[in-house]
């Protein structure tokens, strides 16, 4: 049966009208589905038993479930999330003293081929549906309340998959997460991370969701970036910058460049100079991300001196830079490590 959550509010109104019910029933059901995140039609207690039975003859609800929960020594929680068709994705709850962040997935596997990322080694099976994305957020919100006694504060689309390759569902999920009739979260607390697809960056700007944007950059030298992220040879850095400038013009929101520094790959002065030049073209800041090994030995975290050199030169150039400490490395929950290792 079809998941009732695939219906829009207007479609729900049409459905209940066809049953001879008042249109306000649609709003009641919509509230159960998206605000209360209910997963059972039979528990919609403001509907008659007869009506609930009638709906259940035609529709179902296919919620995600936690197949495996792992806790890191630093408090991070990784969820192996099982979908209704048995496929698995991973999502992560990242706690700090002041916030709890949900790192959510948008695809089963990934469409891209970044050399340093474990997820990229998985075959892309399919895009996640809107409800599957929202379910991850609701699940982590409940975990945040359970384990840390506070609601979820932030969301990052930095889990498995490239969000821009599942654009329609990611955008609709964000709308469900942020609308008052949904989870009611502020869009300013949501960051969409992309590996850089110019057309979709522009579309996201034009759709005016008021979210933040992060670009997985890792090198501002074209040839080097293409080696690190082979798919990027289709999307030149000049085209990406044009899209980022459009983003800032439309939204006024500063772009975050996500940047890993690897030993012997992008840890030289020429790499820093190229990054500074690129950053100067649009209001931006840099997150230097601690690399998380994926077991092949090809990419190694740079030494402390190289990292400090990046920070010093970026700050001297007037560019805001932060070193982002990775969380959950002991359970393969850190950036680039999500690969369903414990799926068996």
C-alpha positions as CSV (number, residue, x, y, z in Angstrom):
1,X,0.0,0.0,0.0
2,X,1.0,3.6,-0.6
3,X,2.5,5.6,2.3
4,X,-0.1,8.2,3.2
5,X,2.8,10.7,3.9
6,X,3.3,10.9,0.1
7,X,0.1,13.0,-0.1
8,X,0.2,16.7,0.2
9,X,-2.3,18.6,2.4
10,X,-4.4,19.5,-0.7
11,X,-4.3,15.8,-1.8
12,X,-5.5,14.8,1.7
13,X,-8.3,17.3,1.4
14,X,-9.4,15.8,-1.9
15,X,-9.1,12.3,-0.5
16,X,-11.3,13.0,2.5
17,X,-13.8,14.9,0.4
18,X,-14.1,11.8,-1.8
19,X,-14.9,9.8,1.3
20,X,-17.7,12.2,2.1
21,X,-15.7,13.7,5.0
22,X,-15.2,17.3,5.9
23,X,-11.9,18.9,4.5
24,X,-10.7,19.7,8.1
25,X,-10.0,16.0,8.5
26,X,-7.0,16.5,6.2
27,X,-5.5,19.0,8.6
28,X,-6.0,16.7,11.5
29,X,-4.2,13.8,9.7
30,X,-1.5,16.2,8.4
31,X,-0.8,17.3,12.0
32,X,-0.5,13.7,13.2
33,X,1.9,12.8,10.4
34,X,4.2,15.8,10.3
35,X,3.9,17.7,13.7
36,X,3.5,14.7,16.0
37,X,5.4,12.3,13.7
38,X,2.9,9.6,14.4
39,X,3.5,6.2,12.8
40,X,0.2,4.5,13.3
41,X,-3.1,5.4,11.6
42,X,-5.0,3.6,14.4
43,X,-3.5,6.1,17.0
44,X,-5.1,9.1,15.3
45,X,-7.6,9.4,18.1
46,X,-9.6,12.4,16.9
47,X,-10.8,10.3,13.9
48,X,-13.5,7.7,14.3
49,X,-12.6,4.1,14.4
50,X,-14.6,3.6,11.2
51,X,-12.7,6.3,9.4
52,X,-9.3,5.0,10.6
53,X,-10.2,1.6,9.3
54,X,-11.3,3.0,6.0
55,X,-7.9,4.9,5.6
56,X,-6.0,1.8,6.6
57,X,-7.6,-0.1,3.7
58,X,-5.9,2.2,1.2
59,X,-2.8,3.6,3.0
60,X,-0.1,2.7,5.4
61,X,2.8,4.4,7.1
62,X,6.3,3.2,6.5
63,X,8.5,4.7,9.3
64,X,12.2,4.2,9.6
65,X,13.6,2.1,12.5
66,X,16.9,1.9,14.3
67,X,18.6,-1.3,13.2
68,X,21.7,-0.6,15.3
69,X,22.5,2.1,17.8
70,X,26.2,2.8,18.7
71,X,27.5,5.2,21.3
72,X,30.9,6.9,21.1
73,X,33.0,7.7,24.1
74,X,32.5,11.4,23.3
75,X,28.7,11.1,23.5
76,X,28.1,10.9,19.8
77,X,25.3,8.4,18.8
78,X,25.3,6.7,15.4
79,X,22.1,5.1,14.1
80,X,21.9,2.4,11.6
81,X,18.6,3.3,10.1
82,X,16.5,0.6,8.4
83,X,14.1,1.7,5.7
84,X,10.8,0.0,4.8
85,X,12.4,-2.0,1.9
86,X,15.2,-3.3,4.1
87,X,17.9,-0.9,2.9
88,X,20.1,0.9,5.4
89,X,21.4,4.4,5.9
90,X,23.2,6.0,8.8
91,X,22.4,9.2,10.8
92,X,24.3,10.7,13.7
93,X,23.5,12.7,16.8
94,X,26.4,15.0,17.7
95,X,26.2,16.6,21.1
96,X,28.2,19.5,22.5
97,X,27.7,21.5,25.7
98,X,25.5,24.0,24.0
99,X,23.8,22.1,21.1
100,X,22.8,18.8,19.6
101,X,23.2,18.4,15.9
102,X,21.6,15.8,13.6
103,X,23.7,14.7,10.7
104,X,21.2,13.1,8.3
105,X,21.5,11.2,5.1
106,X,19.7,12.0,1.8
107,X,20.6,8.9,-0.3
108,X,21.2,5.2,0.2
109,X,24.8,5.1,-0.8
110,X,26.1,8.1,-2.9
111,X,26.0,9.3,-6.5
112,X,29.6,10.7,-6.3
113,X,33.1,9.3,-6.1
114,X,35.1,11.3,-3.7
115,X,38.4,9.4,-3.1
116,X,38.5,10.1,0.7
117,X,35.0,9.1,1.6
118,X,33.8,5.7,2.7
119,X,30.2,6.4,1.6
120,X,31.4,7.0,-2.0
121,X,32.4,3.4,-2.1
122,X,28.8,2.3,-1.7
123,X,26.6,1.9,-4.7
124,X,23.8,4.4,-4.8
125,X,20.7,2.4,-4.4
126,X,18.1,5.1,-4.4
127,X,17.1,8.5,-3.1
128,X,15.5,8.8,0.3
129,X,11.8,9.8,0.4
130,X,10.7,13.0,2.1
131,X,9.3,11.1,5.1
132,X,12.5,9.0,5.5
133,X,14.5,12.2,5.8
134,X,12.1,13.8,8.2
135,X,12.0,10.6,10.2
136,X,15.7,10.7,10.8
137,X,15.4,14.2,12.2
138,X,12.4,13.3,14.5
139,X,14.3,10.2,15.6
140,X,17.4,12.2,16.6
141,X,15.3,14.9,18.3
142,X,13.8,12.2,20.5
143,X,17.2,10.8,21.2
144,X,18.5,14.3,22.1
145,X,15.7,14.6,24.6
146,X,16.2,11.1,26.0
147,X,20.0,11.2,26.4
148,X,20.8,14.9,26.8
149,X,17.5,16.3,28.2
150,X,17.2,18.9,25.4
151,X,15.6,19.1,22.0
152,X,17.6,19.0,18.8
153,X,19.1,22.4,17.9
154,X,20.8,21.9,14.5
155,X,20.6,19.8,11.4
156,X,23.3,19.2,8.8
157,X,22.8,17.4,5.5
158,X,26.2,15.8,5.7
159,X,25.3,12.2,6.0
160,X,25.2,9.6,3.3
161,X,24.6,10.9,-0.2
162,X,24.8,14.2,-2.1
163,X,21.7,16.3,-1.1
164,X,21.7,18.1,-4.5
165,X,21.3,14.8,-6.3
166,X,18.0,14.3,-4.4
167,X,17.0,17.9,-4.6
168,X,13.2,17.7,-4.7
169,X,12.9,15.4,-1.7
170,X,15.5,17.3,0.4
171,X,13.8,20.6,-0.2
172,X,10.4,19.2,0.6
173,X,11.8,17.6,3.7
174,X,13.3,20.9,4.8
175,X,9.9,22.5,4.4
176,X,8.2,19.8,6.5
177,X,10.9,20.2,9.2
178,X,10.6,24.0,9.3
179,X,6.9,24.7,8.8
180,X,4.8,25.4,11.9
181,X,2.5,22.5,10.9
182,X,5.6,20.2,10.9
183,X,8.5,20.1,13.3
184,X,8.8,23.9,13.5
185,X,12.6,24.1,13.4
186,X,14.3,27.3,12.3
187,X,15.8,27.1,8.8
188,X,18.8,29.1,10.0
189,X,19.7,26.0,12.0
190,X,19.9,23.8,8.9
191,X,23.0,23.5,6.8
192,X,22.9,21.8,3.4
193,X,26.4,20.5,2.4
194,X,27.2,19.9,-1.3
195,X,30.2,18.7,-3.2
196,X,29.4,21.5,-5.7
197,X,26.8,21.3,-8.4
198,X,26.4,24.8,-9.7
199,X,22.9,24.5,-11.2
200,X,21.5,23.1,-8.0
201,X,23.2,25.7,-5.8
202,X,21.5,28.4,-7.8
203,X,18.2,26.6,-7.5
204,X,18.5,26.3,-3.8
205,X,19.2,30.1,-3.6
206,X,16.2,30.9,-5.7
207,X,13.9,28.6,-3.6
208,X,14.6,30.9,-0.6
209,X,14.6,28.3,2.1
210,X,16.7,30.5,4.3
211,X,19.1,27.6,5.1
212,X,22.8,27.7,5.3
213,X,25.2,26.4,2.6
214,X,28.4,24.5,2.9
215,X,30.7,23.5,0.1
216,X,33.0,20.4,0.3
217,X,36.0,22.0,-1.3
218,X,39.3,20.4,-0.2
219,X,41.4,22.1,-2.9
220,X,41.1,25.3,-4.8
221,X,43.5,24.0,-7.4
222,X,41.4,22.6,-10.2
223,X,43.6,19.7,-11.2
224,X,44.1,18.6,-7.6
225,X,40.5,18.8,-6.7
226,X,39.6,16.7,-9.7
227,X,42.0,14.0,-8.4
228,X,40.5,14.1,-4.9
229,X,36.9,14.3,-6.2
230,X,36.9,12.9,-9.7
231,X,33.3,13.8,-10.5
232,X,34.2,17.5,-10.1
233,X,35.9,17.6,-13.6
234,X,32.3,18.2,-14.8
235,X,31.9,21.2,-12.5
236,X,34.8,23.7,-12.9
237,X,35.6,25.9,-9.8
238,X,34.8,29.0,-11.9
239,X,31.3,27.7,-12.5
240,X,30.9,26.8,-8.8
241,X,32.1,30.3,-7.7
242,X,29.6,31.9,-10.1
243,X,26.9,29.8,-8.4
244,X,28.2,30.7,-4.9
245,X,28.1,34.4,-5.8
246,X,24.5,34.0,-7.0
247,X,23.8,32.3,-3.7
248,X,25.2,35.2,-1.6
249,X,23.4,37.8,-3.8
250,X,20.1,36.1,-3.3
251,X,20.4,35.0,0.3
252,X,23.0,37.2,2.0
253,X,24.2,34.1,3.7
254,X,27.9,33.5,4.1
255,X,29.2,30.2,2.5
256,X,31.2,27.7,4.6
257,X,34.0,25.9,2.8
258,X,34.7,22.5,4.3
259,X,38.3,21.6,3.8
260,X,40.4,18.6,4.9
261,X,44.1,18.9,4.8
262,X,46.0,15.7,3.9
263,X,49.7,15.0,4.3
264,X,51.5,15.3,1.0
265,X,48.3,16.1,-1.0
266,X,47.1,19.6,-0.2
267,X,49.3,20.8,2.7
268,X,51.6,23.1,0.9
269,X,51.8,26.9,0.6
270,X,50.5,26.8,-3.0
271,X,47.4,25.1,-1.7
272,X,46.8,27.8,1.0
273,X,47.3,30.6,-1.5
274,X,44.8,29.1,-3.9
275,X,42.3,28.7,-1.1
276,X,42.7,32.3,0.0
277,X,42.3,33.5,-3.6
278,X,39.1,31.5,-3.9
279,X,37.7,32.6,-0.6
280,X,38.2,36.3,-1.5
281,X,35.7,36.0,-4.3
282,X,32.7,35.6,-2.1
283,X,31.8,36.2,1.6
284,X,32.9,32.9,3.2
285,X,34.5,31.1,6.1
286,X,36.6,28.0,6.2
287,X,36.1,24.9,8.4
288,X,39.3,22.8,8.6
289,X,38.0,19.3,9.2
290,X,40.0,16.7,10.9
291,X,40.3,13.8,8.5
292,X,38.9,10.4,9.5
293,X,40.7,7.4,8.1
294,X,38.7,4.9,6.0
295,X,41.3,2.2,6.0
296,X,43.1,2.5,2.7
297,X,46.1,4.5,3.8
298,X,46.0,6.8,0.8
299,X,44.9,9.8,2.7
300,X,46.5,10.7,6.0
301,X,45.8,13.6,8.3
302,X,48.3,16.4,7.9
303,X,50.7,17.2,10.8
304,X,49.9,20.0,13.3
305,X,52.4,22.4,11.7
306,X,50.6,22.2,8.4
307,X,47.2,22.8,10.0
308,X,48.6,25.8,12.0
309,X,50.1,27.2,8.8
310,X,46.7,27.1,7.1
311,X,45.1,28.9,10.1
312,X,47.8,31.5,10.3
313,X,47.7,32.4,6.6
314,X,43.9,32.4,6.4
315,X,43.6,34.7,9.4
316,X,46.3,37.0,8.1
317,X,44.3,37.3,4.9
318,X,41.2,38.3,6.9
319,X,39.4,35.0,6.4
320,X,37.5,33.4,9.3
321,X,38.8,29.9,9.9
322,X,37.8,27.2,12.5
323,X,39.3,23.8,13.2
324,X,36.4,21.4,13.4
325,X,37.1,18.5,15.7
326,X,35.6,15.3,14.5
327,X,33.3,13.4,16.8
328,X,32.4,9.7,16.9
329,X,35.5,8.4,15.2
330,X,35.6,5.3,17.4
331,X,32.3,4.1,16.0
332,X,32.9,5.2,12.4
333,X,30.4,8.1,12.8
334,X,32.7,11.0,11.8
335,X,32.8,12.8,8.5
336,X,33.5,10.6,5.6
337,X,33.1,7.3,7.6
338,X,29.4,6.5,7.1
339,X,29.4,3.3,5.2
340,X,27.1,0.8,6.9
341,X,30.1,-1.1,8.3
342,X,28.0,-2.8,10.9
343,X,25.1,-3.5,8.6
344,X,25.6,-7.2,8.9
